[in-house]
Amino acid sequence: MKKILTSLLFCSMTILAQNDPAAEELLNKVSENIKAYESMYININHNLSNKEEMINQTNKVSFVKKGDSYNVKWNNITFIYDGKFLYTINPDDEEVTISSEDFDEESSITPNKILTFFEEGYEFKMDIKQDITITDYYEQRERKVLQYVKLIPIDSNSEIEHILLAIELKNNRIYKSIEKGKNGTTTSYTITSFEVNLPLNDELFLFNKKKYKDYYINDID
């Protein structure tokens, strides 16, 4: 009898640990869309808040991406990745840092980490559906039907409690990500404009040293 009960308990835990098939199917569609685009231009509002610590910071983020190359602007700092090297341009310090991009480095900012971060390290299930009307980037009112997916880190030592990912059902694109930290910090990304397959000048993804002749060049490789 004990063996039967133990076996039933194990089976129940295994079933509970499985991902929601509907959520998995939706996230797969999001991944497929992102990887199919030849180029992307995206604007994002980023917010970091913690009531207990009295923190409420908002940042403007935009990026263009073509293939493996990208150009990211985070407030006034620019990150250019040409497919081989990452150039971090900080006008406040008049410094350019050159490094080989480490895609495993948690602190690095890449379009993939914003748009496809959910592909590894999470269990997921469907959450609420929401119907909203917003004023878009071009000051036009737009209705969006959003399906939220709840992501729970597989690593129990993760500092993240869970993430709510809002996906626009019309085009299977991420609209918003809300990350709840175990320390009470909430980090959110809201995509305010999303344009794809635009003709992009390759110079966007090249570092022109002549523009920064008065900057300190810090080559850390």
C-alpha positions in Angstrom: 0.0 0.0 0.0 2.8 2.4 0.9 4.4 1.7 -2.5 1.2 2.4 -4.3 0.6 5.7 -2.4 4.2 6.8 -3.1 3.8 5.9 -6.8 0.6 7.9 -7.0 2.2 10.9 -5.2 5.1 10.8 -7.6 2.9 10.7 -10.6 0.8 13.6 -9.3 3.9 15.7 -8.8 5.2 14.9 -12.3 1.9 16.0 -13.8 1.9 19.3 -11.8 5.4 20.0 -12.9 4.5 19.8 -16.6 4.1 22.9 -18.7 0.6 24.0 -19.8 0.4 22.8 -23.4 -1.6 25.9 -24.5 1.0 28.2 -22.9 3.8 26.2 -24.5 2.2 26.5 -28.0 1.7 30.2 -27.6 5.3 30.8 -26.5 6.6 28.7 -29.4 4.6 31.0 -31.8 6.2 34.0 -30.3 9.7 32.5 -30.7 9.0 31.5 -34.3 7.9 35.1 -35.1 10.9 36.8 -33.6 13.3 34.5 -35.4 11.6 34.9 -38.8 12.0 38.7 -38.9 15.0 39.9 -41.0 15.1 43.1 -39.0 13.4 44.8 -36.1 13.0 48.3 -34.7 11.5 48.4 -31.2 10.9 51.1 -28.6 10.5 50.1 -24.9 9.5 51.7 -21.6 11.5 50.0 -18.8 10.5 50.5 -15.2 12.2 49.4 -11.9 10.3 49.9 -8.7 10.5 48.8 -5.0 8.1 50.5 -2.6 10.0 49.5 0.5 13.3 50.9 -0.9 11.4 54.0 -2.3 12.7 53.2 -5.8 10.8 54.1 -9.0 13.0 54.5 -12.1 11.9 54.7 -15.7 14.2 54.2 -18.7 13.7 54.6 -22.4 15.1 51.7 -24.5 15.2 51.4 -28.2 16.9 49.0 -30.5 17.4 48.0 -34.1 18.4 44.4 -35.0 19.5 42.8 -38.2 20.7 39.2 -38.2 23.1 38.9 -35.2 24.0 42.6 -35.2 22.2 45.2 -33.1 22.2 48.8 -31.9 20.7 49.4 -28.5 20.1 52.7 -26.8 19.5 52.6 -23.1 18.8 56.2 -22.0 21.9 57.9 -23.3 24.2 54.9 -23.5 24.6 53.1 -26.8 25.5 49.4 -27.3 26.6 48.4 -30.8 27.2 44.8 -31.6 28.7 44.1 -35.1 28.5 40.3 -34.9 32.0 40.0 -33.3 32.6 42.8 -30.8 30.4 44.8 -28.5 31.0 48.6 -28.3 29.5 50.3 -25.2 29.5 54.1 -25.7 29.0 56.3 -22.6 28.9 60.0 -23.5 28.8 61.0 -19.8 32.2 59.5 -19.2 33.4 60.0 -22.7 34.4 56.4 -22.9 34.0 53.5 -25.3 34.4 50.0 -24.0 35.2 47.3 -26.5 34.7 43.6 -25.7 33.8 40.2 -27.1 30.1 39.9 -26.4 29.3 37.3 -23.7 25.8 36.1 -24.3 25.8 34.3 -21.0 26.6 37.4 -19.0 23.5 38.4 -17.1 24.3 42.1 -17.1 24.6 42.3 -20.9 21.7 43.9 -22.8 20.6 42.2 -26.0 17.4 42.1 -28.0 17.2 38.3 -27.6 17.3 38.7 -23.8 14.3 41.0 -24.0 12.3 39.1 -26.6 13.2 35.4 -26.2 14.5 35.1 -22.6 11.6 32.7 -21.7 13.0 29.9 -23.9 15.1 28.4 -21.1 14.9 28.1 -17.4 11.2 28.5 -16.7 8.0 26.5 -16.2 5.0 28.2 -17.6 1.2 28.2 -17.5 -1.7 30.3 -18.8 -2.8 33.3 -16.7 -5.5 35.9 -17.3 -6.7 37.3 -20.6 -7.0 41.1 -20.9 -8.7 43.5 -23.3 -7.2 46.9 -23.3 -7.2 50.1 -25.4 -4.0 52.2 -25.6 -2.7 55.3 -27.3 0.2 54.0 -29.4 3.5 55.5 -30.4 1.8 57.5 -33.2 -0.9 58.9 -30.8 -3.6 56.6 -32.3 -6.0 54.6 -30.1 -5.5 50.9 -30.5 -7.3 47.9 -29.0 -5.2 44.9 -27.9 -6.2 41.5 -26.6 -3.5 40.2 -24.3 -3.0 36.7 -23.1 -0.7 36.5 -20.0 1.6 33.6 -19.4 3.1 33.0 -16.0 6.8 32.0 -16.0 8.2 30.4 -12.8 12.0 29.9 -12.6 13.1 26.3 -12.5 16.0 27.2 -10.3 14.6 27.5 -6.7 17.6 29.8 -5.8 16.6 32.3 -8.5 16.0 35.9 -7.2 12.9 36.0 -9.4 9.6 34.9 -7.9 7.7 34.9 -11.2 7.3 36.7 -14.5 4.0 37.7 -16.2 4.4 37.8 -19.9 1.6 39.6 -21.9 1.3 38.4 -25.5 -0.7 40.2 -28.0 -2.9 37.6 -29.7 -3.3 39.4 -33.0 0.3 38.9 -34.0 1.8 36.6 -31.3 4.2 39.3 -30.1 5.3 40.2 -26.6 3.6 43.4 -25.4 4.7 43.5 -21.8 6.9 41.6 -19.3 6.4 42.1 -15.5 9.0 40.5 -13.3 8.4 40.1 -9.6 11.5 39.7 -7.5 11.7 37.9 -4.2 13.1 41.1 -2.7 10.0 43.1 -3.5 11.4 44.7 -6.7 9.2 44.8 -9.8 10.8 45.2 -13.2 8.7 45.7 -16.3 9.1 46.2 -20.0 6.4 47.6 -22.2 6.8 47.7 -25.9 5.5 51.0 -27.3 6.3 50.4 -31.0 7.4 47.3 -32.9 8.3 47.5 -36.6 9.8 44.7 -38.6 11.6 43.9 -41.9 12.6 47.5 -42.5 15.4 48.5 -44.8 18.3 49.3 -42.4 21.6 50.9 -43.1 24.4 48.6 -42.2 26.3 51.6 -40.7 23.9 51.4 -37.7 25.8 48.3 -36.7 29.4 49.5 -37.2 31.5 51.5 -34.8 33.0 54.6 -36.3 36.1 55.4 -34.3 36.4 58.9 -35.9 33.2 60.0 -34.2 34.8 59.4 -30.8 38.3 60.6 -31.2 38.1 62.5 -27.9 36.8 59.5 -26.0 38.9 57.1 -23.9 38.9 53.7 -25.7 38.9 50.9 -23.2 39.6 47.6 -25.1 39.2 44.9 -22.4 39.9 41.9 -24.6 
